[in-house]
Amino acid sequence: MRPILPKAGSFFSYAQQIDNAGVYSNRGPQVTALEKGYAERLGVLDFSRVVLCSNATVALQGALQVSEVSEWRVQAFTFAATIHAAIQSQKEISLADVGLDTWGALPSEGCDPGQGLLTVLPFGGEFHSIMFKDQKHLVIDAAASLGNANKWVNLMKPDWIAVFSLHATKSFGIGEGGLAVFGSSENAQKFRNWINFGF
């Protein structure tokens, strides 16, 4: 598989706009424009719930770290970056069983409000929100699932977060990057503060 990304000439004008604005980091106008574009693509009316960051692993770590939850169940069948992000979040973690039909984490039984669940959508799978209707805190590693996210991303609860990869090998990549969509603008702002050195 070989990544297909836009040629440099097609986005050179955006680089010139960055030069003209003089903002090269920390939430510049091009980042905001791209977040708005993704929000529109996904049908997210409040674009403040959509946050770009350096990559999906960092997005997963931050999503877990800014959460009020101290313990996360992490799906046992997963990509290495998912479990690494959970370990780096410095939260207590345990492994969650995987369903044979979805290859995703099984919902928590009893749903301890102090415990969260990190589930994975393997191979670009679709998320079925009804399975997790009783789960208060949920992070969805949807790395390769941007292509079907508009079907379910607006069904997320306030304390749910979906993370997508924008790596060159993904269906809608930009070369590298992570995209986090939050169930609430308040949690999105906590994450923005976290990726900006905690300010």
C-alpha positions in Angstrom: 0.0 0.0 0.0 1.4 3.4 -1.0 0.0 6.6 0.5 -1.6 9.1 -1.9 -1.3 12.7 -0.6 -1.7 16.0 -2.4 1.4 17.2 -4.2 3.3 20.0 -2.6 2.2 22.5 -5.2 -1.5 22.1 -4.4 -1.0 23.3 -0.8 1.7 25.9 -1.3 -0.8 28.7 -1.1 -1.7 27.6 2.4 2.0 27.7 3.4 2.1 31.3 2.0 -0.9 32.2 4.2 0.9 30.9 7.2 3.9 33.1 6.3 1.7 36.1 5.8 -0.1 35.5 9.2 3.2 34.9 11.0 1.7 32.2 13.1 3.5 28.9 12.9 2.2 27.1 16.0 -0.3 27.4 18.9 -3.6 27.3 17.1 -3.0 29.4 14.1 -5.6 30.4 11.5 -4.8 27.4 9.3 -5.4 24.9 12.1 -8.7 26.6 12.9 -9.7 26.4 9.2 -8.8 22.7 9.0 -10.8 22.0 12.2 -13.8 23.8 10.7 -13.4 21.8 7.5 -13.3 18.5 9.4 -16.3 19.6 11.5 -18.2 20.3 8.3 -17.2 17.0 6.8 -18.4 15.1 9.9 -21.5 17.2 10.4 -20.4 18.5 13.8 -22.3 21.8 14.2 -20.2 23.1 17.1 -16.7 23.0 15.5 -15.1 23.9 18.9 -15.6 20.1 19.7 -13.1 19.2 16.9 -9.4 19.5 17.9 -6.2 18.8 15.8 -3.0 17.7 17.3 0.4 16.2 16.3 -0.8 12.6 16.0 -3.5 10.2 17.1 -1.3 8.6 19.8 -0.9 12.0 21.5 -4.6 12.6 21.1 -5.4 9.3 22.9 -3.0 10.0 25.7 -4.4 13.5 26.2 -8.0 12.3 26.0 -7.3 9.9 28.9 -5.1 12.2 30.8 -7.6 15.2 30.9 -10.4 12.9 31.9 -11.6 12.9 35.5 -11.5 9.0 35.3 -8.7 7.4 37.2 -9.0 3.9 35.8 -9.5 2.8 32.2 -10.3 -0.6 30.7 -8.4 -0.9 27.4 -9.3 -3.3 24.7 -7.1 -6.4 24.6 -6.9 -6.6 20.8 -5.4 -3.4 19.7 -2.6 -1.5 17.9 0.6 -0.9 20.0 0.1 2.9 20.0 -3.3 2.5 21.8 -1.9 0.7 24.8 1.2 2.9 24.8 -1.0 6.0 25.0 -2.9 4.5 27.9 0.3 3.7 29.8 1.7 7.2 29.1 -1.5 8.8 30.5 -0.4 7.6 33.9 -3.9 6.3 34.7 -4.6 2.8 36.1 -5.4 0.4 33.2 -6.8 -3.1 32.8 -7.6 -5.2 29.8 -11.1 -5.5 28.4 -12.5 -8.5 26.6 -13.1 -8.3 22.8 -16.3 -9.3 21.1 -16.0 -12.0 18.4 -18.5 -10.2 16.0 -17.0 -6.6 16.2 -13.4 -7.3 17.4 -14.1 -4.3 19.6 -14.2 -4.0 23.4 -17.3 -5.4 25.1 -19.2 -2.7 27.1 -18.6 -2.5 30.8 -21.1 -4.5 32.8 -22.5 -2.5 35.7 -20.7 0.5 34.3 -18.8 1.8 37.4 -19.0 5.6 36.9 -15.4 6.0 38.1 -14.1 3.7 35.3 -13.7 4.5 31.6 -13.4 2.3 28.6 -11.0 2.7 25.6 -12.4 0.8 22.7 -10.8 0.4 19.2 -12.5 0.2 15.8 -10.2 -2.2 14.0 -9.6 -1.9 10.3 -11.8 1.2 9.8 -14.8 -0.4 11.4 -18.0 1.5 12.2 -18.9 2.5 15.8 -22.2 1.2 17.2 -23.2 3.6 19.9 -26.2 1.5 21.1 -23.7 -1.1 22.4 -22.2 1.5 24.8 -25.4 3.4 25.8 -24.7 2.8 29.5 -21.0 3.8 29.3 -20.5 7.3 30.8 -16.7 7.6 30.0 -15.6 6.3 26.6 -12.7 6.9 24.3 -13.0 5.5 20.8 -9.7 4.8 19.0 -11.2 5.3 15.5 -7.8 5.7 13.8 -8.8 4.5 10.4 -12.6 5.1 10.6 -12.8 8.8 9.5 -14.7 7.6 6.4 -17.7 6.4 8.3 -17.6 8.7 11.3 -20.3 11.1 10.0 -22.8 8.3 10.7 -22.1 8.2 14.4 -19.9 11.0 15.7 -22.9 13.2 16.6 -24.4 10.4 18.7 -21.6 10.8 21.3 -22.3 11.6 24.9 -20.6 14.6 26.7 -17.8 12.4 28.2 -17.1 10.5 25.0 -14.2 11.2 22.7 -13.4 9.8 19.2 -9.8 9.9 18.0 -8.8 9.6 14.3 -5.4 9.3 12.6 -4.5 11.6 9.8 -1.3 9.7 9.0 -0.4 9.3 5.3 -1.6 5.7 5.3 -5.2 6.6 6.4 -8.1 7.1 4.1 -8.2 10.9 4.6 -4.6 11.7 5.7 -2.7 14.9 5.7 0.7 13.3 6.1 0.6 13.2 9.9 -1.7 14.4 12.7 -4.5 13.4 15.0 -8.1 14.6 15.2 -10.1 14.4 18.4 -13.8 14.9 18.4 -15.3 15.5 21.8 -18.8 15.0 23.1 -18.7 18.5 24.7 -16.9 21.7 24.0 -15.8 21.9 27.7 -13.8 18.7 27.4 -12.4 19.8 24.1 -11.1 23.0 25.8 -9.5 21.0 28.5 -7.7 19.0 25.8 -6.6 22.2 24.0 -5.1 23.4 27.2 -3.3 20.1 27.7 -1.7 20.1 24.2 -0.7 23.7 24.8 1.7 22.7 27.7 -1.2 22.8 30.2 -1.9 26.5 29.8 
